[in-house]
Amino acid sequence: MLITHGWPHSAHPNAVTIGNFDGVHLGHQAMLARLTARAVALGALPTVLTFEPHPRELFSPQDAPTRLSSMREKLERLRELGVAHCHVCTFDRAFAALSPEAFVQRILVEGLKTRYVLVGDDFRFGAKRAGDVGLLTRLGDGIKNEAGFITESLHTVEAAGQRASSTAVRTALAEGDMAMAAQLLGHPYSISGRVVDGDKIGRTIGYPTANVQLKHNRPPLKGIFAVRVHGLDQPSLPAVASLGTRPTLHANGRPTLEVHLFNFNRDIYRTHLRVEFLHKLRDEQKFASLDALIAQIGRDADQARALLNVN
C-alpha cells in the first residue's frame, strides 16, 4: 500500500473515501468494500484520505476521544481490506481553515485527481464543518471537465442492534463488554506493540510478563483480561494480561500493558506482538500488600486458563 503525507500530489486517478477510520469497524469495512469495487470499475486507486492528529485532538485535546488504534494498526488493517493508497493529511490550523470549496479543489481535484468520492451520510468537511454531502455532490458535478468526480454516500451500518461506530466500540470497551466490541469490529479488539523493557517485577514473583509498548496515550479499556497473543511461532498463544497503571506498585503510574504467557519461557524482547482481548476478568485495584496482589494474580491466571481452555 502506498502511504503519502502532507499536501497530496498524486500521479494517478483515485477513488477516495474520507475519515478517521479509528478502529476500522464494520461500518468502515462496508465503506471500503464499496470503495474497492467502484475503484476497479473506474480504473482508479482505492484511496483512504485520513487525518493526523484527530481533529478534536487539535481543537479540544482534553475532550478528544481515546484512540482505538495506532496509526500503524490502522494502516495495516486498511491494507488487509484492499486499500491501495492511504494519504495522511496533517491536520493543523492551516488545514482546518480550508473552506469546503478549497478543500475540494486543493485536496480532491488538484491533489488526488479524484474520480469518485464515498462518504457517510452524516459527512461534514471544511472550515467549521460547513460542507455536507449535498455540497460535495454539487461541487463534484460542477466541474465541467475531466477533473469532475462522482459522489456517493452510504447509510449507517448496524451491528448487534446499534449503529456501528467508533464511539460505540469505545463504549463497549470501557464497559468491559468484549463480545459487543467484537461484534462491532467484526473481530476481537486488539492492541499491537513491540516488547520493551519493564521493571521486571513479574519474574521475581513467579509471573514473568512481556511489557508491550503502548502507542495509545489513553487506552480505551483497562483491567485484567484473558487474551490471545499473536506474533510468535504458533498462530496464537493464551495469556492473562493487565492493562492499567498498577496502583499497588506505583502511586502515579503510566498505562502499561503486561502479558503473562502460559507455558512459555523464551526471551521475546523487541518482538512485535498483537494482543487480542477476549474476556475481561476484573477491574484494576490497589491491594494492601504485594502478597495479596500475588494471590490475586494466581486467581486471575486460573480464571483465564479456564476461559481459554488451557491445561
C-alpha positions as CSV (number, residue, x, y, z in Angstrom):
1,M,0.0,0.0,0.0
2,L,1.3,3.5,-0.9
3,I,1.3,5.8,2.1
4,T,1.7,9.6,1.5
5,H,1.7,12.6,3.8
6,G,1.2,16.3,3.8
7,W,-0.5,18.0,0.9
8,P,-1.3,15.3,-1.7
9,H,0.1,15.2,-5.2
10,S,-0.9,12.0,-7.0
11,A,0.1,10.9,-10.5
12,H,-2.9,8.5,-10.7
13,P,-6.7,9.0,-10.6
14,N,-8.1,8.0,-7.2
15,A,-11.4,6.7,-5.8
16,V,-11.5,8.3,-2.4
17,T,-13.2,7.8,1.0
18,I,-12.6,10.3,3.7
19,G,-12.5,9.9,7.5
20,N,-10.5,9.0,10.6
21,F,-11.2,5.2,10.4
22,D,-10.4,4.7,14.0
23,G,-10.7,1.0,14.8
24,V,-11.8,0.2,11.2
25,H,-15.2,-1.2,12.5
26,L,-17.9,-2.9,10.4
27,G,-19.2,0.5,9.1
28,H,-15.7,1.3,7.8
29,Q,-15.4,-2.1,6.3
30,A,-18.6,-1.7,4.4
31,M,-17.3,1.6,3.0
32,L,-14.0,0.1,2.0
33,A,-15.7,-2.9,0.2
34,R,-17.9,-0.4,-1.8
35,L,-14.8,1.8,-2.5
36,T,-12.7,-1.0,-3.8
37,A,-15.4,-2.3,-6.1
38,R,-16.1,1.2,-7.6
39,A,-12.3,1.8,-7.9
40,V,-11.9,-1.3,-10.1
41,A,-14.8,-0.2,-12.3
42,L,-13.4,3.3,-12.7
43,G,-9.7,2.2,-13.2
44,A,-8.7,4.3,-10.1
45,L,-6.7,3.5,-7.0
46,P,-8.9,2.8,-3.9
47,T,-7.7,5.5,-1.6
48,V,-8.3,6.5,2.0
49,L,-7.9,10.1,3.0
50,T,-7.4,10.3,6.7
51,F,-6.0,12.8,9.2
52,E,-3.3,13.1,11.9
53,P,-3.9,14.2,14.5
54,H,-7.6,13.6,15.0
55,P,-9.3,17.0,14.6
56,R,-10.6,17.0,18.1
57,E,-7.0,16.5,19.4
58,L,-6.2,19.8,17.8
59,F,-9.1,21.9,19.0
60,S,-10.0,20.3,22.3
61,P,-7.4,17.8,23.4
62,Q,-8.8,17.4,26.9
63,D,-12.1,16.2,25.3
64,A,-10.7,14.2,22.4
65,P,-11.8,10.6,22.3
66,T,-9.4,7.8,23.2
67,R,-7.9,6.2,20.1
68,L,-8.9,2.6,19.3
69,S,-5.9,2.1,17.0
70,S,-2.5,3.5,16.5
71,M,-1.6,4.8,13.0
72,R,0.4,1.6,12.3
73,E,-2.6,-0.6,13.3
74,K,-4.9,1.4,11.2
75,L,-2.7,1.3,8.1
76,E,-2.2,-2.5,8.5
77,R,-6.0,-3.0,8.6
78,L,-6.6,-0.8,5.6
79,R,-4.0,-2.7,3.6
80,E,-5.7,-6.0,4.6
81,L,-9.0,-4.6,3.3
82,G,-7.7,-3.8,-0.2
83,V,-6.8,-0.1,0.1
84,A,-4.0,0.7,-2.4
85,H,-3.2,4.3,-1.3
86,C,-3.6,6.0,2.1
87,H,-3.0,9.7,2.2
88,V,-2.5,11.1,5.7
89,C,-3.3,14.8,5.9
90,T,-1.5,16.8,8.6
91,F,-4.5,18.3,10.5
92,D,-3.2,21.7,11.7
93,R,-4.9,25.1,11.9
94,A,-4.0,25.9,8.3
95,F,-5.7,22.7,7.0
96,A,-8.6,23.3,9.3
97,A,-9.2,26.7,7.9
98,L,-9.8,25.5,4.4
99,S,-13.2,26.3,3.1
100,P,-15.2,23.4,1.7
101,E,-14.6,24.7,-1.8
102,A,-10.8,25.0,-1.2
103,F,-10.8,21.5,0.3
104,V,-12.4,20.1,-2.8
105,Q,-10.2,22.0,-5.2
106,R,-6.8,21.6,-3.5
107,I,-7.1,18.1,-2.0
108,L,-9.6,16.2,-4.1
109,V,-9.2,17.7,-7.6
110,E,-5.6,19.0,-7.8
111,G,-4.0,16.7,-5.2
112,L,-5.7,13.3,-5.7
113,K,-7.2,13.6,-9.2
114,T,-10.3,12.2,-7.7
115,R,-12.9,10.5,-9.9
116,Y,-15.2,9.1,-7.2
117,V,-15.8,10.0,-3.5
118,L,-17.6,7.8,-1.0
119,V,-18.6,9.2,2.4
120,G,-21.1,8.5,5.2
121,D,-24.5,10.2,5.0
122,D,-23.5,12.4,8.0
123,F,-20.2,13.5,6.5
124,R,-19.1,17.1,7.1
125,F,-16.0,18.9,5.8
126,G,-14.2,22.2,5.5
127,A,-13.8,25.1,8.0
128,K,-16.3,24.9,10.8
129,R,-17.7,21.7,9.3
130,A,-19.6,23.9,6.8
131,G,-19.7,21.4,4.0
132,D,-22.0,18.3,3.8
133,V,-22.8,15.6,1.3
134,G,-25.1,17.8,-0.8
135,L,-22.4,20.5,-1.2
136,L,-19.8,17.8,-2.0
137,T,-22.0,16.4,-4.7
138,R,-22.7,19.8,-6.2
139,L,-19.0,20.7,-6.3
140,G,-18.1,17.4,-7.9
141,D,-20.8,17.8,-10.5
142,G,-20.0,21.4,-11.1
143,I,-16.5,20.7,-12.5
144,K,-17.3,20.5,-16.2
145,N,-14.1,18.9,-17.5
146,E,-12.4,15.6,-16.9
147,A,-11.5,16.7,-13.3
148,G,-15.0,16.2,-12.0
149,F,-16.0,13.4,-9.7
150,I,-18.9,11.3,-8.7
151,T,-20.1,11.5,-5.0
152,E,-21.9,8.6,-3.2
153,S,-22.9,8.3,0.4
154,L,-23.6,5.2,2.4
155,H,-26.2,4.8,5.1
156,T,-25.5,3.6,8.6
157,V,-24.3,0.0,9.1
158,E,-25.8,-1.7,12.2
159,A,-24.4,-4.5,14.3
160,A,-25.9,-6.1,17.4
161,G,-28.9,-3.7,17.1
162,Q,-26.9,-0.5,17.1
163,R,-25.0,1.8,14.8
164,A,-21.5,0.6,14.1
165,S,-19.3,3.5,15.1
166,S,-16.0,4.2,16.8
167,T,-18.0,5.7,19.7
168,A,-20.0,2.5,20.2
169,V,-16.8,0.4,20.2
170,R,-15.2,2.8,22.8
171,T,-18.3,2.5,25.0
172,A,-18.3,-1.3,24.8
173,L,-14.6,-1.5,25.7
174,A,-14.9,1.0,28.6
175,E,-17.8,-1.2,30.0
176,G,-15.7,-4.4,29.6
177,D,-18.2,-5.8,27.1
178,M,-15.6,-7.6,24.9
179,A,-18.3,-9.5,23.0
180,M,-20.1,-6.4,21.9
181,A,-16.8,-4.7,20.9
182,A,-16.0,-7.8,18.8
183,Q,-19.4,-7.7,17.1
184,L,-19.0,-4.0,16.2
185,L,-15.5,-4.5,14.9
186,G,-16.0,-7.9,13.2
187,H,-13.2,-9.4,15.2
188,P,-11.9,-9.2,18.8
189,Y,-10.3,-5.9,19.8
190,S,-6.5,-6.0,19.9
191,I,-3.5,-3.8,20.7
192,S,-0.2,-4.2,18.8
193,G,3.2,-3.2,20.0
194,R,6.8,-4.2,20.5
195,V,8.0,-5.9,23.7
196,V,10.1,-3.4,25.6
197,D,12.0,-3.3,28.9
198,G,9.8,-3.2,32.0
199,D,10.6,-3.1,35.7
200,K,11.0,-6.9,35.8
201,I,8.9,-7.3,38.9
202,G,6.8,-10.1,37.4
203,R,9.7,-12.6,37.1
204,T,10.5,-12.1,40.8
205,I,7.0,-13.1,41.9
206,G,6.6,-16.1,39.6
207,Y,4.7,-14.4,36.8
208,P,7.1,-13.1,34.2
209,T,5.5,-10.7,31.7
210,A,6.1,-9.2,28.3
211,N,5.8,-5.4,28.5
212,V,4.0,-4.4,25.3
213,Q,4.7,-0.8,24.2
214,L,1.6,1.3,24.1
215,K,1.1,3.9,21.3
216,H,-2.2,4.9,22.9
217,N,-1.9,7.9,25.3
218,R,-5.2,6.8,26.9
219,P,-6.1,3.2,26.1
220,P,-9.8,2.7,25.5
221,L,-10.0,-0.2,28.1
222,K,-8.4,-1.1,31.4
223,G,-8.4,-4.0,33.8
224,I,-7.3,-7.6,33.8
225,F,-8.1,-9.8,30.7
226,A,-7.9,-13.3,29.2
227,V,-6.1,-12.7,25.9
228,R,-4.5,-14.5,23.0
229,V,-1.2,-13.3,21.7
230,H,-0.2,-13.3,18.0
231,G,3.3,-12.8,16.5
232,L,5.2,-15.7,17.9
233,D,5.8,-19.2,16.4
234,Q,2.3,-20.5,16.9
235,P,-0.9,-18.9,15.3
236,S,-1.7,-17.6,18.8
237,L,-0.8,-18.2,22.5
238,P,-3.1,-18.0,25.5
239,A,-2.2,-15.5,28.2
240,V,-3.5,-13.2,31.0
241,A,-2.9,-9.5,30.6
242,S,-3.0,-6.4,32.8
243,L,-3.7,-3.0,31.2
244,G,-3.6,-0.1,33.6
245,T,-1.4,1.9,36.0
246,R,-0.6,-0.9,38.5
247,P,-1.7,1.1,41.6
248,T,-0.3,-1.5,44.1
249,L,3.2,-0.9,42.7
250,H,3.1,2.8,41.6
251,A,1.3,5.8,43.0
252,N,1.2,7.7,39.7
253,G,1.9,5.1,37.1
254,R,1.6,5.4,33.4
255,P,-0.7,3.0,31.5
256,T,1.1,-0.3,30.9
257,L,0.2,-3.5,29.1
258,E,1.8,-6.6,30.7
259,V,1.1,-10.1,29.3
260,H,1.9,-13.3,31.1
261,L,2.0,-16.2,28.5
262,F,1.0,-19.6,29.8
263,N,3.5,-22.5,29.5
264,F,6.1,-20.2,27.8
265,N,9.7,-19.4,28.7
266,R,11.5,-17.6,26.0
267,D,13.2,-14.2,25.6
268,I,10.9,-12.2,23.2
269,Y,12.3,-8.7,23.8
270,R,11.8,-6.5,20.7
271,T,9.3,-8.9,19.2
272,H,6.2,-7.2,17.7
273,L,3.1,-8.7,19.2
274,R,-0.7,-8.3,18.8
275,V,-2.7,-8.9,22.0
276,E,-6.3,-9.9,21.4
277,F,-8.7,-9.1,24.3
278,L,-11.3,-11.9,24.7
279,H,-12.7,-11.7,28.2
280,K,-12.5,-9.1,31.0
281,L,-11.8,-10.7,34.3
282,R,-12.0,-7.7,36.7
283,D,-11.2,-4.0,37.1
284,E,-7.7,-3.0,38.3
285,Q,-7.4,-2.4,42.0
286,K,-4.9,-1.5,44.7
287,F,-4.0,-4.2,47.1
288,A,-2.9,-3.8,50.7
289,S,0.3,-5.8,50.1
290,L,2.4,-7.5,47.5
291,D,1.4,-10.9,48.8
292,A,-2.3,-10.0,48.3
293,L,-1.5,-8.9,44.7
294,I,0.4,-12.2,44.0
295,A,-2.5,-14.3,45.3
296,Q,-5.0,-12.4,43.1
297,I,-2.7,-12.8,40.1
298,G,-2.8,-16.6,40.7
299,R,-6.6,-16.5,40.7
300,D,-6.7,-14.3,37.6
301,A,-4.4,-16.8,35.8
302,D,-6.5,-19.7,36.7
303,Q,-9.7,-18.0,35.5
304,A,-8.0,-17.0,32.2
305,R,-6.8,-20.6,31.7
306,A,-10.4,-21.9,32.2
307,L,-11.9,-19.3,29.8
308,L,-9.3,-20.1,27.2
309,N,-9.4,-23.9,27.7
310,V,-5.7,-24.1,28.7
311,N,-4.5,-27.2,30.7
